[in-house]
Amino acid sequence: MVSPITLDALRVLDAIERRGSFAAAAEALHRVPSAISYSVQKLEEELGVPLFDRSRRKAELTDAGHLVLAHGRRILLATEEMTALARQA
């Protein structure tokens, strides 16, 4: 089974949470807002769970979204560390 969770998807979730909105995340990642929305919707569809509650004016992470983001940040950090180690070798 191939996981729908990619490093890119984790970076998108991280940017949304850190920047506070899809639009600000798009700017930080040098993408258009629709690309950010598409990435999130695709991930939600493939996981079968909503990662954001869009019922309010501002989208907020669901419990599942918080879980994916917390674990995802550890994966992103580990990837950065592995990259640095490989470059040092």
C-alpha positions as CSV (number, residue, x, y, z in Angstrom):
1,M,0.0,0.0,0.0
2,V,1.3,3.4,-1.0
3,S,0.7,6.2,1.5
4,P,-1.0,9.3,0.2
5,I,1.1,11.4,2.6
6,T,4.0,12.9,0.8
7,L,6.7,15.3,2.0
8,D,5.1,18.0,-0.2
9,A,1.7,17.5,1.5
10,L,3.3,17.7,4.9
11,R,5.0,21.0,3.9
12,V,1.7,22.3,2.7
13,L,0.0,21.5,6.0
14,D,2.9,23.0,8.0
15,A,2.8,26.2,6.0
16,I,-1.0,26.6,6.4
17,E,-0.8,26.1,10.1
18,R,2.3,28.4,10.5
19,R,1.1,31.1,8.2
20,G,-2.6,31.0,9.4
21,S,-4.3,30.6,6.0
22,F,-4.3,28.8,2.7
23,A,-3.5,32.1,0.9
24,A,-0.5,32.9,3.1
25,A,0.8,29.4,2.8
26,A,0.5,29.7,-1.0
27,E,2.6,32.8,-0.9
28,A,5.2,31.2,1.3
29,L,5.5,28.2,-0.9
30,H,5.4,30.2,-4.2
31,R,2.2,28.7,-5.4
32,V,-1.3,29.8,-6.2
33,P,-4.0,29.4,-3.5
34,S,-5.9,26.9,-5.7
35,A,-2.8,24.6,-5.7
36,I,-2.7,24.6,-1.9
37,S,-6.4,23.9,-1.7
38,Y,-6.1,21.1,-4.3
39,S,-3.2,19.5,-2.4
40,V,-5.2,19.5,0.9
41,Q,-8.4,18.2,-0.8
42,K,-6.6,15.4,-2.5
43,L,-4.9,14.3,0.7
44,E,-8.2,14.4,2.6
45,E,-9.9,12.3,-0.1
46,E,-7.1,9.8,-0.2
47,L,-7.0,9.5,3.6
48,G,-10.8,9.5,3.9
49,V,-10.8,12.1,6.7
50,P,-11.1,15.8,6.8
51,L,-8.0,17.6,8.0
52,F,-9.6,21.0,8.1
53,D,-12.9,22.2,9.5
54,R,-14.2,24.7,6.8
55,S,-17.5,25.5,8.5
56,R,-16.2,28.8,9.9
57,R,-14.7,31.8,8.2
58,K,-11.2,30.5,8.8
59,A,-10.4,26.9,8.2
60,E,-9.1,25.1,11.3
61,L,-7.3,21.8,11.7
62,T,-9.4,18.9,12.8
63,D,-8.2,16.4,15.4
64,A,-7.0,14.2,12.5
65,G,-5.3,17.3,11.0
66,H,-3.4,18.0,14.2
67,L,-2.3,14.4,14.4
68,V,-1.0,14.3,10.8
69,L,0.7,17.7,11.2
70,A,2.4,16.7,14.5
71,H,3.8,13.5,13.1
72,G,4.5,15.2,9.8
73,R,6.6,17.8,11.4
74,R,8.8,15.1,12.9
75,I,9.1,13.5,9.5
76,L,10.1,16.8,7.9
77,L,12.7,17.4,10.6
78,A,14.1,13.9,10.2
79,T,14.3,14.4,6.4
80,E,16.2,17.7,6.9
81,E,18.6,16.0,9.3
82,M,19.1,13.0,6.9
83,T,19.8,15.4,4.0
84,A,22.4,17.3,6.1
85,L,24.1,14.1,7.2
86,A,24.2,12.8,3.6
87,R,25.8,16.1,2.5
88,Q,28.4,15.8,5.2
89,A,29.3,12.2,4.3
